[in-house]
Amino acid sequence: MQPADLTTWNDIILAFSQAHILHTREWAGIKARYGWQPEPFVWRDAAGQVVAAALLLRRRLPAPLPWSVLYAPKGPLLASWEDGALRTRVLDDLQAYARRSGAIFLKMDPDVVVGTGVPGEPEAQEVPLGAAVRTALRRRGWRFSSEQVQFRNTVLLDLSPTEDELLAAMKQKTRYNIRLAYRKGVRVREGTFADLSLLYRMYAVTAARDGFIIRPRDYYFAVWQTLMQAGMAEPLIAEVEGEAVAAVVVFRFAGRAYYFYGMSTGRHRNKMPTYALQWEAIRRAKAAGCRWYDFWGAPDDFAPTDPMWGVFRFKRGFGAQVVRTLGAWDYPARQALYAAYSQALPRVLAVTRRLRAWTLRRAA
């Protein structure tokens, strides 16, 4: 386990099939602005080739407390998670590093697939590797985290077919709504830096309407500006007669496009602007050379009672496949402190969310 240089970090991780935008140099820089210290590491084989990599983010607890927490977003990356010796080496090193560096715990959520499809449906399949890694983590004392930072499940669209084939594979209603949007005069344009305030205003309206909590404006500006400047993000704005009514911000890295942010004013919903937006984002991702379009997020429980069920049905209508991953796991480097932290964190988050909700309602 050797420290790595962030300046060449993206070139290093592009060698891994699981390379994720949340594991990039740009994401590390964004998080560094908000209290996280990036710590990149690599593992090499006998020939000196990099066979694993991990971008750790460290957040220190307020002074005078001497401890911190560690998080490897969508990592670590391994040349092969099936390689038991490599997996053992990486986990041994990460656990030892968490203990000696003063971490209360280390959280990770690597993109290790445990299954595809919706459980209970005919096409659903379990992936033996996912079960094997989950068992190995439990034996090592890792715990499935009560705080899942990222979505555990997602919906992936294979972009290798032609545009006509992609349309043909969609649900009939989705295909109809895409065509309806264009007939009703919806037009989609590329956003620019000048549109960031507009995007945030729409996002705040969406959050207030749909009941979810968002961060302050400066955070989204930092994310969008940083990734747009790096050529890794593209806003798309749907307009009706020149009025912006909906938008998405799509990220791209390592052959995958990510639908991270969606927003709308709620006006002209009958003209289906969100369908035109997604289709344009899919087309542009394919034209940019992406192999996959990640709709970023599916329910934890695949049932109509899940809060994400409605948006999940919307995403699935585009012909995409459900992919289920390990989710976030915690290694408690200090058991007693981890227990105390785990009990206190939900209360702290609840207070924070109430404050953000109050601020958002006032701003709206």
C-alpha positions in Angstrom: 0.0 0.0 0.0 1.8 3.1 -1.3 0.7 6.8 -1.4 -0.1 8.0 -4.9 0.0 11.4 -6.6 -3.4 12.9 -7.3 -2.1 14.7 -10.4 -1.9 11.3 -12.2 -4.7 9.7 -10.3 -7.3 9.6 -13.1 -4.8 7.9 -15.5 -4.2 5.2 -12.8 -7.8 4.4 -12.1 -8.8 4.3 -15.8 -7.1 0.9 -15.9 -9.9 -0.5 -13.7 -13.2 -1.7 -15.0 -15.0 -0.3 -11.9 -13.5 3.2 -12.2 -16.1 5.6 -11.0 -16.5 9.4 -11.2 -16.7 9.5 -7.4 -13.2 8.1 -7.2 -11.6 10.7 -9.4 -9.1 13.5 -8.7 -11.9 16.1 -9.4 -14.2 14.6 -6.8 -11.4 14.5 -4.3 -10.8 18.2 -5.0 -14.5 19.0 -4.5 -14.7 17.1 -1.2 -11.4 18.8 0.0 -13.3 22.1 -0.1 -15.8 20.7 2.4 -13.7 19.3 5.1 -12.4 16.0 3.6 -8.7 15.3 3.2 -7.9 13.1 0.1 -5.5 10.2 0.6 -4.9 8.2 -2.5 -3.1 4.8 -2.4 -2.1 2.1 -4.8 -1.0 -1.5 -4.6 1.5 -3.0 -7.0 2.4 -6.5 -8.1 5.9 -8.0 -8.2 6.5 -6.4 -11.6 5.5 -3.0 -10.4 2.1 -2.9 -12.1 -0.7 -1.2 -10.2 -3.3 -3.9 -9.3 -5.4 -2.0 -6.8 -6.2 1.6 -5.9 -8.2 3.4 -3.2 -9.0 7.1 -2.8 -9.6 7.6 0.9 -11.3 10.7 2.1 -10.7 11.6 5.8 -12.8 13.8 7.9 -11.4 14.8 11.3 -13.7 15.2 14.2 -13.9 18.6 15.8 -11.0 19.6 18.1 -9.9 18.6 20.7 -11.1 15.1 19.6 -8.1 13.3 18.0 -10.1 10.9 15.8 -11.4 10.9 12.2 -13.5 8.9 9.9 -12.4 7.4 6.5 -14.5 6.8 3.4 -13.5 5.2 0.0 -16.3 6.4 -2.3 -17.1 3.6 -4.9 -13.8 2.0 -4.0 -11.4 0.4 -3.5 -10.7 -0.6 -7.1 -9.2 -4.0 -7.7 -7.9 -5.6 -10.9 -10.1 -8.6 -9.9 -12.3 -8.9 -6.8 -12.2 -12.6 -7.6 -8.5 -12.7 -6.8 -8.7 -13.9 -3.2 -5.0 -13.1 -2.4 -5.3 -9.6 -3.8 -8.5 -9.0 -2.0 -7.0 -10.2 1.3 -3.9 -8.0 0.8 -6.0 -4.8 0.1 -8.4 -5.4 3.0 -5.6 -6.2 5.4 -3.8 -3.0 4.5 -6.9 -0.8 4.7 -7.9 -2.2 8.1 -4.4 -1.8 9.5 -4.2 1.8 8.1 -7.6 2.7 9.6 -6.4 1.5 13.0 -3.0 3.2 13.1 -4.1 6.5 11.5 -6.7 7.3 14.2 -9.9 6.5 12.3 -13.0 5.4 14.2 -14.1 3.4 11.2 -13.5 3.1 7.4 -16.5 3.1 5.1 -16.4 1.7 1.6 -18.9 1.0 -1.1 -17.1 -0.7 -4.1 -19.1 -1.4 -7.2 -19.1 -5.2 -6.6 -22.3 -6.6 -8.2 -24.4 -9.0 -6.1 -27.2 -9.4 -8.6 -29.1 -8.1 -11.6 -32.8 -7.6 -12.1 -35.6 -7.1 -9.6 -35.7 -9.9 -7.0 -38.7 -12.2 -7.6 -38.9 -11.3 -11.3 -38.0 -14.0 -14.0 -34.9 -12.2 -15.2 -33.4 -11.7 -11.8 -30.0 -13.3 -11.2 -27.6 -13.5 -8.3 -23.9 -13.0 -8.8 -21.7 -15.5 -6.8 -18.8 -13.0 -6.5 -21.0 -10.6 -4.7 -22.1 -13.2 -2.1 -18.4 -14.3 -1.7 -17.2 -10.8 -1.0 -20.1 -10.1 1.4 -19.2 -13.3 3.3 -15.5 -12.3 3.4 -16.3 -8.9 4.8 -18.5 -10.3 7.6 -15.8 -12.7 8.6 -13.4 -9.8 8.9 -15.6 -7.8 11.2 -17.0 -5.4 8.6 -20.6 -4.4 9.1 -23.3 -3.5 6.6 -23.6 0.3 7.2 -26.7 1.9 8.5 -25.6 5.1 6.7 -25.6 4.3 2.9 -24.0 7.4 1.4 -24.6 6.4 -2.2 -27.4 4.4 -3.8 -26.9 0.7 -3.3 -28.8 -0.3 -6.5 -29.0 1.5 -9.8 -30.5 1.2 -13.3 -28.0 0.8 -16.2 -28.7 1.2 -19.9 -26.4 -0.4 -22.4 -25.6 2.2 -25.1 -24.0 -0.2 -27.6 -27.3 -0.7 -29.7 -28.2 1.9 -32.4 -30.6 4.7 -31.5 -33.4 3.0 -33.3 -32.7 -0.2 -31.3 -32.6 1.8 -28.0 -36.0 3.3 -28.8 -37.4 -0.1 -29.7 -36.3 -1.6 -26.4 -38.1 1.0 -24.3 -41.5 0.6 -22.8 -44.2 1.7 -25.3 -45.4 4.5 -23.0 -41.8 5.9 -22.7 -41.3 5.9 -26.4 -44.6 7.6 -26.9 -43.8 10.3 -24.3 -40.5 11.1 -25.9 -42.2 11.6 -29.3 -45.0 13.5 -27.7 -42.6 15.9 -26.0 -41.1 16.9 -29.4 -44.5 17.2 -31.0 -45.6 19.6 -28.1 -42.7 21.9 -28.8 -40.2 20.8 -26.1 -36.7 21.7 -27.1 -33.5 20.6 -25.2 -30.4 22.8 -25.2 -26.9 22.4 -23.6 -26.5 24.5 -20.5 -23.5 26.7 -19.7 -21.9 28.2 -16.6 -24.3 31.1 -17.0 -27.2 28.7 -16.3 -25.9 27.4 -12.9 -28.2 29.8 -10.9 -31.2 28.7 -13.0 -30.3 25.1 -12.3 -30.1 25.6 -8.6 -33.4 27.5 -8.5 -35.1 24.6 -10.3 -33.4 22.1 -8.0 -34.6 24.0 -4.9 -38.2 24.1 -6.3 -38.0 20.4 -7.0 -36.7 19.6 -3.5 -39.4 21.7 -1.8 -42.1 20.1 -4.0 -40.9 16.5 -3.6 -39.8 16.6 0.0 -36.1 15.9 -0.1 -33.3 17.9 1.4 -30.5 19.5 -0.6 -27.3 21.2 0.3 -26.5 25.0 0.1 -26.1 26.5 -3.4 -22.3 26.9 -3.1 -21.9 23.1 -2.9 -23.7 22.4 -6.2 -21.9 25.3 -7.9 -18.6 23.7 -6.8 -19.6 20.3 -8.1 -21.0 21.5 -11.4 -18.3 24.1 -12.2 -15.4 21.7 -11.3 -16.7 18.8 -13.4 -17.8 21.1 -16.3 -14.4 22.7 -16.4 -12.9 19.2 -16.6 -15.2 18.2 -19.4 -16.9 15.6 -17.2 -20.3 17.2 -16.7 -23.0 18.5 -19.1 -26.2 20.3 -18.1 -29.2 19.9 -20.4 -32.2 22.2 -20.2 -35.6 21.5 -21.6 -37.6 24.6 -22.7 -41.1 25.3 -23.9 -41.4 28.4 -25.9 -38.2 29.7 -24.5 -39.1 29.0 -20.9 -36.8 26.6 -18.9 -39.1 23.9 -17.4 -36.7 21.0 -16.5 -33.0 20.1 -16.6 -30.5 17.4 -15.9 -26.8 17.4 -15.1 -25.1 14.4 -16.5 -21.6 13.4 -15.5 -19.2 11.3 -17.7 -16.1 9.3 -16.8 -14.5 6.1 -18.0 -17.1 5.2 -20.6 -20.1 5.7 -18.3 -22.6 8.6 -18.1 -24.3 9.3 -14.8 -27.7 11.0 -14.3 -26.9 12.6 -11.0 -29.2 15.6 -10.8 -32.7 16.2 -12.2 -34.9 19.2 -11.6 -38.1 20.8 -12.9 -40.4 23.7 -12.3 -43.5 21.6 -12.6 -44.8 23.7 -15.5 -45.8 22.1 -18.8 -45.6 18.6 -17.3 -48.2 17.4 -19.8 -45.7 18.1 -22.5 -43.3 15.4 -21.0 -40.1 17.5 -20.9 -38.3 15.0 -18.6 -38.7 12.3 -21.3 -37.1 14.5 -23.9 -34.3 15.4 -21.5 -33.4 11.8 -20.8 -33.5 10.8 -24.4 -31.2 13.7 -25.4 -28.9 12.8 -22.5 -28.8 9.2 -23.7 -28.1 10.2 -27.3 -25.4 12.6 -26.3 -23.7 10.1 -24.0 -23.7 7.5 -26.8 -22.2 10.1 -29.2 -19.5 10.9 -26.7 -18.4 7.3 -26.7 -20.0 6.1 -23.4 -20.9 2.4 -23.2 -23.3 2.8 -20.3 -25.9 5.3 -19.1 -26.3 5.1 -15.3 -29.7 6.3 -14.1 -28.1 6.6 -10.6 -30.4 5.1 -8.1 -33.0 2.4 -7.6 -35.0 1.4 -4.5 -33.5 -0.6 -1.7 -36.7 -2.5 -1.5 -38.4 -3.2 -4.8 -41.9 -2.5 -3.8 -44.5 0.2 -4.5 -44.2 1.4 -0.9 -40.5 2.4 -1.4 -40.2 6.2 -1.8 -38.2 5.7 -5.0 -40.8 3.5 -6.7 -42.2 6.2 -9.0 -38.9 7.5 -10.3 -37.7 3.9 -10.6 -40.5 3.0 -12.9 -39.7 6.1 -15.0 -36.1 5.1 -15.3 -36.9 1.5 -16.1 -39.2 2.6 -18.9 -36.1 3.4 -21.0 -35.2 -0.3 -21.2 -32.5 -0.3 -18.6 -31.4 -3.2 -16.4 -31.4 -3.2 -12.6 -28.0 -3.8 -11.1 -27.6 -4.5 -7.3 -24.3 -3.9 -5.6 -22.8 -4.6 -2.1 -23.7 -1.2 -0.8 -21.7 0.6 2.0 -19.8 -1.5 4.6 -18.0 -0.1 7.7 -14.9 -1.5 9.3 -15.0 -0.4 13.0 -11.3 0.3 13.8 -12.4 1.4 17.4 -15.4 -0.6 18.4 -16.6 1.5 21.4 -16.2 4.8 19.5 -17.9 3.3 16.5 -20.9 2.3 18.6 -21.1 5.7 20.1 -20.7 7.4 16.7 -23.3 5.2 15.1 -25.8 6.1 17.8 -25.2 9.8 17.7 -25.0 10.2 13.9 -28.7 9.6 13.2 -29.7 12.3 15.7 -27.1 14.8 14.3 -28.3 14.1 10.7 -32.0 14.5 11.8 -31.2 18.0 13.2 -29.2 19.0 10.1 -32.0 17.9 7.8 -34.6 19.8 9.8 -32.5 22.9 9.6 -31.9 22.5 5.9 -35.6 21.9 5.3 -36.5 25.1 7.2 -33.9 27.1 5.3 -35.2 25.7 2.0 -38.8 26.6 2.8 -37.8 30.1 3.6 -35.8 30.5 0.4 -38.7 29.1 -1.6 
